[in-house]
Amino acid sequence: MATATTAPAQPATGSAADKDRSAFETAIWLIKVEMGNAGTYMTIDANARIAYTRQIDAMANELRTQALSGRITWAQAAQQAQDTRNVIMEVIRGRSTPFGRAMAQQIKAEGKTLNELIARKVQQLHGPGAQFDRLTGTQQNAVYAEIVKSAGKSNPRVTQTMRGLSRAGRGLIVLSLAMSVYNVANAQDKVAATGREVAVTGAGIGGGMAGGALAGLACGPGAPVCVAVGAFVGGALAAFGMDMLW
């Protein structure tokens, strides 16, 4: 009678160790994608803030020069300074990311009118109860000059913070790229791995922008937390989708 033989035990598929490793690799992969996403956001918004600071400073200096030379009056310089600053502010916000726009709108929903600035400067220069129409011509020009000067200044704390974010953003991008380079270096098919890293990272950044924009529309202006969540989710979903297609 033949004796039955027992087949050698095969390693179980889908073991707990395999699942843990897969979950770990997915987490690391998602961190890499979101670092690139966040780094891009931070760099774009910081550069937009720096551009805003430079443009309003140049604008104010030009108007001050024109007023001092008599080519325009101080009243005209003040009006142009305020109008131009508001235009520059809106243009720069249009160049910012959805998160950057939400932050800017939370800090300042919209620019001040000239009358609001006149009232504020009169109180600062001449004390409570002072009225602009009761000032002398020289005093009124001094108020207008202060408005022109203020139009060329940005909030120093915000500007300094954005400079720091710019450095941090570049650091995140470099780290994300380093992780991609490591993945390519350890892949058997380096050409395919390079294409995959570029496609997935690009999709993550694009998805983050789209997700942040949609969240901004849903939550309304001045809601940076909502936009940040939308950007994170949008970036992750887009990256996962591209990875599955690849």
Summary of the structure (lengths in Angstrom):
residues: 246
radius of gyration: 28.0
end to end distance: 55.6
largest distance: 123.6
contacts: 750
relative contact order: 0.14
helix: 81%
strand: 0%
